[in-house]
Amino acid sequence: MTQSSVAPHRTRHIGTRHMAAAGHYLAAQVSLQVLEAGGNAIDAGVAGGITLGVVQSEYVCFGGVAPTMIYWAETDEVISISGLGTWPALTDASLFRTEHGNKMPPGLLRTIVPAAPDSWITALERYGTMSFGECAAQALRFARDGFPVPSLMAEIIADHEEEYRRWPANAEIYLPGGKPPKAGDILVQSYLANTISYMIDEERAAAAKGGRATGLSAARDAFYKGDIAKAIVSYHREHGGWMREDDLANFRVEVEKPAAVQFGDADIFTCGPWCQGPVLGQTFAMLDGIDLRALGHNSAEYIHLLVETMKLAYGDRHELYGDPNFVDVPLAKLLSPEYAAERRKLIDTEAAHPGMPEAGLPSNWGRNPDPDPRNGRRDPGELDTSYVCVVDRHGNAFSATPSDGSVGAPVIPGLGFVPSARGVQSFLDPRAPAVAGPGRRPRLTPAPAFARKKGEWIMPIGSPGNDVQPQAMLQTYLNLHVFGMTMQEAVDAPRFATFSYPRSSIPHSYDPGLLKLEARIDPAIGDQLAAKGHDVKYWKDWEYAAGGVCSILKNFNAGTLEGGSDSRRPTAVAGW
């Protein structure tokens, strides 16, 4: 690999004790502070995740989604916490079809139950050692006292200025003084600070009487049954939303054993088919046994193979994935080596599939015969995601992808955040496996992961990027483990992505054959790919839409940790 393909100012991050990596440098610092204070990886990961909901609130919401995975060293097991809410009981998806032209307009009707607070608290209850207040202390500080706006945040808010103006409470926070903040301006979120303070106060009072577990339960109740829930429901009642008291009070995230596939001598763990996590697993399964190194890093043959493999996984995602509480998703079959081998036979090494391949198993819906090509246009209410991972001195590890933006629905006045508008990743077609409906979960794009070579190393990995997330994670992993790059080189290497599938978010844009390459990839490679039938377009050299991967590899035998964080975004690694 040439030096020009890696940001020359980024050094290797290697330590021996503990480490955090996150989509924002302040979140990484907060996680490290918790580790230094004696907390474990779960305490530190939760602290970093809550912080992301403040310092990256343009695309991470305090009341959003937070799918989480945990590696518990003592038992050598990986656990998944869904971190994804459900549509309210009053949801009437036919309303979108009959009154909104088969569209999901910006506003309250996109709202599902906020899951992030329950996800964080559940992780602390089961595997943490600290209180919610201890983990949320720095997030509270950043909300109350403010923090400097990074360049990317300033750019995103400016790009969505008109969307922020739709609701006064959103504009009050994100357009201070009536205009978008500039990079370096201090952004204060006083109402969000009050919300966090209320949860901490309720926890502290309960813990003084009943101990840590009682306090954590009280923090949860403050959000899902107390004043926060009352404010959310009151606003929905007043403005035609569907959220009610029982939706919040009865909600709990699901804790489950994650799916896993083998790639070489490592196991790849992903979340379930309520998100796009298995896309990564299916792709690894199809690539297992192929001499990828012999193809050459980012050669036309290599990029073509990965893209065509990803298309097969996206085809299965589109037709088969959905909330397994409502849809029979044959996940074991999809991840099996036998199925992977059959799917792999469909790849033509010389010609690109012109669109998205059919699923390899009987579809879970009547496929739309004419997906709507929209040339990549995105819904103006759709933003992005972040990520945090931590490994502690005991070998425990944390991997979470919190998300949900602040432009697609209104901030609840007095609370300072938008309750999860993740409904945009449901489908309105009643035949779709991921259709909107009471109690159902959207098909989520945020999907943290783990890789593990049993007895030798553990590696949390994740990325923002909507549908590009598994593509960015796959390329980073292969850069590291197949091509022998350092972790930082693996994260920063030039990236590519296919868009030859209906997107997860409304309006489910579909661009048959579209393949985007970062401009650092040789144009001659692009020409060769175009000759194979790909619709090649170029990003700039460093494109934030190509993902923002963060990862840490803990080598148990060497006793070292090596972290990497993406130069495309304001990420950081912190640890020693």
N, C-alpha and C positions, 0 to 999 in steps of 0.2 A: 504494500500500500504506500502511496506517495505522501510525502509530508503535506502537500497542498490540499489533501482531502480532509485534513484534521485541523481544527482551530489551533493555531500554533501557540496561543497563550494559555491553553488549558493543560495543566499538569496532571499526573496520576495522583489519585487520592487513595493512599494505602495506610491502614492502621492495624492495631493489634487488640484493641479493647472493645469499642463500640462505635457505631456509625449510623448516620441518617442521610437520606437523600430525598429531596422534595422539589416540587414544581415552582416553589418560591424560596428564595434564600432565607427569608425570615422564618418560614416554617421549618426548614432544616436546622436553623439555629435553636429554635424553641425545642425541637425534638432532642437535640444534643444537650441542652440545659436540663431537661428532665432526666436523661440518662446520667448526667453528672450528679444530679441530686439523688440518685439511687433508684430511680424508676427503671422498669424493664422495657422491653421493646414495645409492648402493648401500650403502656402508659405514654411512652414517647411518641408512638405513632398516632395515638388518639390526640395528643396535644398538638402535633403537627397538623393533623387533619382539621381540627377545630380552627386552628390558626389560618389555614388555607381559606376557610369560609369567611374570613375577615379580610385578609390581605390580597385575596384573589376573588373577591365577591362579584366581579364582573362575570365570572363563569364558574364559581363554586359558591353554593348557597349554604348558609348555616342550617337551614331547614330543607336541604335538598336530598340527594341520594349519596350513599357512601358504602358501596360494596367493598367488603374487607376480607382478607385472608390472613390467617395466622399460622405460623409454624411453631409448634411447641416442642422444644428440644427434649424435654424429659421423656416424652412418649414417642418422639419421632413421628408426629402426625401433623397433617395439614387440615385446617378447619376453614370453612367458608361462612361468612355472615352476609346475608343477602343485601341489606342496606338499601332496599328498594320498596317504595310504598305501593299501595293499591288504589285503584279508582274508587271514589266514594260510592256508598250504597245507592245514592240517588242518581248515579250516572245514567244518562239516556243518550247513548251514542247515535241513535237515529236522529237526534236533534241536529247534529253536524251535517247530516245528509239532507234533511228536509228544510232546515232554516239557514244553513250557512254554505250552501252550494257544494256539499261534500268536502268542506274544508274545516280546519280547526283554527278558529280565529284567535289572535292574541287575547289573553285575559284569563279570568278565573276558571273558565270551563276546561282549561288544560291541567288543572291542579289535581295531583294525587296526594296521598297522605305523605307528609314529610317523614323520611326514614333516617336521615343522618343522626339526629340526637339519640334515637334508640340504638342505632348501630354502634356508636361510640360507647354508650353506657353499657350495652350488652358485652362488648369486648372487655371493658373494665371489670364488669361483674365476674366474668368467667376466667379471665387471664391476667388482669391488671393487679396493681398493688396500691395505686393512688386514688384519690377522690376525683370526682368530676371537676371540682373547684381548682384543685392543684393543676390538673391538665389544661383547664381553660383559662388560667390566670393571665398568660401572656396574650392570648387572643383578646381577652377583655381589655387589656392595656392598649393594644393596637386599635381596638374599636373606639375606646374612650379618648385616647390621647392622639390618635392618628398615626399614619405611617407615610413615607414618601411613595408617591405613585410611580411605578416602573414605566418605562417607555411603552411596553406592549399594552399595559392596562390603559394608558392614556390614548393610545391609538385605537383600541377596541371601543372605548367609551365614545370617542369622537366619531368613529364610524357609525355608531348606533345612537347618535344624539337624538334624532327624531323619535326613535322608539322609547328612549328614556323620558321624553317629554309627554308621552301618552298619559302617564299617571303622576300627579303632583308629588306623591311620597317617593317615587323613584327619582324624579328630577331633583328633589330637595337634597338627596344624598349624593347622586352621581353627577349632578350639574351644579355644583356649589357656586353661588353667585350668578346662576343662570347660564353657565357655560361649562364645557368639559374641562376637567383639570389637566394641567400640563405635567409632563414628566418632572418629578421632583417636588410637586406640590404635596402638601400634607392633606390626606383624606381622613376625615373624622366620621365615625358612624355611631353617633350618640345613642340612638334608639336601639341599635343592636347591642351596644354595651349594656344598656338597661335590661335587655332580655337575658343576656348571659349572666348578669349580676343577680337577677331574680332566681334563676336556676341554682346558682351557687348559694344564695342565701337560704333557699328552701332546703337544699342538701345539708348545709351546715347546721341548721336548726334541728333537722331530723336525726343527723348523725350524733349530735350531742346527747340525744336520748337513747338511740338504738344502735349506734355503731355505723361502720362504713357501708355495709350492705343496705341498711335502712336509708342512709343518706343518698346513695346512688338511686334507689327506688324513688325517693322524693324528688330528685332532680329530673327523673323521667316524668313523674306525675306533674311536675311544674309545667312541662311542655305539653304533655298529651291530655292532661285533665284540668290543669290550673288556669291561671290568667292568660297564658299564651294561647292555649286551646280556645278559651272563651273569645279572645280577640279575633282569632282566625275564623271561627264559626260565625261570630256576629257580623264580620265583614262579608262573608259569603251569603248569609241570609239577606243582608241589606242590598247586595249587588248581584243577586241571581246566581250565586255559586252553588255547588252541590255538597260541600264539606259540612258535616254535622258532628255533634259531640261523640257519638258512638264510633264514627270512623276513626277518630283520633284515640279515644280511650281504649278501644279494643285492639289497636294495632300492635303487633310485635314483629320484628325481623325474624327471618328463619335462619337457623344454624344447621349446617349440613356438612357432610363429607364431600369434598370437591371431586370432580371428574379428573382422571389422569390418563395420560398416554405415555408410551416409551419412545424416546428419540435417542438412538445410540445407546449409551450406558446411563442416560439420565431419565428421570420422570418429570413430565410437565403437568402441573396442576392448574386447572382453570375452574371458574365458577360455572354454574349450571346453565341450562338453555333459556332461562328467564333473561339472560343477557347474551352477548355475542362471544363470551369466553370460549365456548367449544369450537369456534372458528379457528382459533389458534391451535387448539388440540388436534383438530382434524387435519390441519395443514402440516403440523409436525408429523403426524402419523403417516400421511401420504409421502412425505419427503424422507422418512426413515429408510436407511439402507442405500440411498443414492449418494454417490461420490460427488458431493457439491463442490468440494475444494478443486476437483479436477476441471470444473467448468470455468473457474476463474472468478474472482470477486467482481461483482457488478459488470460482468461480461453480458453481451446480448443473450447468450444461451442461458446464463444463470438467471437474469432478470425475467426472461420469458418463462422459464420453468416455475419460478416462484409465483409469478402473476397468474399463470394458468392453473396452478394448484390452488391459489387463493380463490380464484373464480369458482372452482368446484365447491369449496367450503361455503362461499357466499350463496351459491345456489341452494345448498342444503339449508342454510340459515333462513333464506327467504321463504322457503316452502314448508319447513318443519319446525323451526324454533318457536317457542312461546312459553307462557307460564305453565309449568308442568302440573300445577294444581288444577288446570282446566284442559290442558292439551297433552295427549300421549306423545311425548317426544322420545323416539327410540335411541336414547343417548348412548347406551352401551354398544349398540350396533354401529352408530355413526363413528365412534372412537375406536372400533376394533381394527386390528391389523388386516383382517380379511377384507373388510369393507374398504379400507384405505387402499389396498392393493388393487381392488376392482376399479375404484375411482381413478387411480393413477394411470390405468390403461387408456383412459379417455384423452390423455394429454397428447396433443400433436406437437412434437418438438420443432416443427418447421412453420406452423401456422397458428395464429391466435384464434381462439373462439371469438366469433363476432359479437357476442353479448354475454349473457350469463347462462351457464349450462343448467339443464334440468336437474332437479334433485335426483339422487340415486335410489331413493326409497319412495314409496307411495306418499304423495303430497298430503299435507295437513290442511290444504285449502284448494279451492278451485282457482288455479293460477290465472291471473290477469293476462290474457293473451297479448295485450298491447301495453306493456308498461310505459308510463308517461315520460318521455325524454324531455328534460328541462335544461339541458346544457349546463348542469352543475349549479344552477341557482339554488341558493339556500334560503330557508325561511328566515326573515329578519329577526324573529324571536329566538333563534337557535344560536347559542354560543358554544362553549367548549367545556373543559374538564381540567383537573389537575391530578397529582399523584404524590404519595408519600410512602417511603419504605424505611424500615429501621431494622438493624440487627444488634442485639445486646451482647454483653460479655458472657452470658450463659448459652448463647447460640439460638435463643428465641428470635423469631423474625416476624415482621408485620408488613403488609402490603395492602394499600387502599387507594381507591380512585374516586374521591369525592367530586361532586359535580352539581350542576344546575345553575343557570345564569340569572341575571337580574333584569332582563329586558322583555321577556315574553309574557309576563303577567305582573300584576301590581304588587308592590311592597305593601304589606299590611301596616297601615298607619299605627305608629307607636311601637311596632316590633322591630322594624329596620331590616326585614328580610322578606324575600319572596318564597312562600311555601312551594314546594317542588312542582314545577311546571313540566315534569318529565312525561306527562301525557302525550307530548309531541312525538314520542317514539312508540305509540300505538298506531294501529291501522284502523281506518274507518270502514273498509270493506268487511261486511259481516261474515264473509267466508274466511277471512284471514286468521291464522293461528294466533297472531298477536293483536287481535282486535280489541278495541276499547270496550270496557263493560264493567259493571259493578264487581268489586273484589278482585279484578284481574290486575296483573302487573304488566306494564309496557315491556317491550323487548329492549332492554337497556344496552347501550353501547359501552359505558365504563365497565372495565373487566380486568381487575388486577390478576396477577398470576405468580406462581412459584415454579422454579426448576430445582431439582434436587438430584445429586448423585449420592446415593445412600451411603452414609458413613464417611463421606469425603467433603461435600460442600452443599450449601443451601444458597439460593439466589432469588430474592424477591425482585419482580420486574413489573413495570407498568408505564402507561403513557396516556396523555390526552390525545385528541385527534378524531373523535367521533368514529366513523367507520374505518378510519385509517389505523386506529390503535393496534389491532393485532398485526398489521403489516409492519409497523414500526418496531414492535416488540420482537417479531420474528427476525427481522433483519439484524437487529442489535444482538440477539442471541447467537445467530449464525456468525456474525462478525467476530464475536468473542470466542466461541467454542469450536468453530470450523476453520476460521481464517486466522486465528491466533492473535487478534488485536488485543491491546489493553482495553480495559473497560471504557475509559474515556474515548479512545479511538473508535471503539465499537458503537458508542452512542452518537458520536459526531460524524461518522462516515456518511457520504452522500446517500440519499434515500430516494425511493420511488414508491408509487402507489397506484393501484388500479381503482377505477370507479365504475367498473362494468357490472353494476348491480343496482337495484333500487335501494336508495339510502334508508337508513333506519328512521331518520327524522322527517316529519312532514316538510315538503310535499312529496317525500320519497323520490327525489330526483334520480334519474337513471341516464347514464351516458355510456351506451354500448361501445366497448372497445377502448374507452379513454384510459390512457396511461400517462401519469405525470412523473417527470424526472426532475430532480434538483439539477440546476445548471452546472454543477461541478462534475456531473457525469459527462464523459466525452460525447460530443454531438455525433461522432461516428457510430457510437453505440445506439443512439437514438435512431439513426438512419437504418441500422440493421433491424431494430425492433419494428420500425415502420414497415420495412420490407416483409416482415412476418405477419403484418396485418394489424398491428396495434396503432391506435390513434394517439400518437405521441405529442404531448404538450410539455412545456417546460415551466417549472417553478423558478424562482430566483435561487441564488446559491445556497442560502440558508432560509428555509421556508417553515414558519411556525406551524402551518397546517399539516406538515409532514410528521407531526408528533412532537412530543417532548419527553423522551424516555428518561427515566431514572432507574438505577439498579445498584445493588450491592451484592458482591459474591463473598461469602464467608467460607474460607478454606479451613476445615477442621484440623487437618493434618499439619498444615503450615502455621496455623494459629493467626492467620492474617485476614483482613477484610479489605476489599477494593471496591470503591464506589465510582459511579459515573453519573453525570447529570447533563442534560441536553443544552448545547450552546444556542439552540434555536429559541429558547425561552429563558425567563429569569430564574433558572433553577440553581441548585447548589448541593454540594455534599459537605457534611460537617461530621467530624469524628477523628479519632486517633487510635 
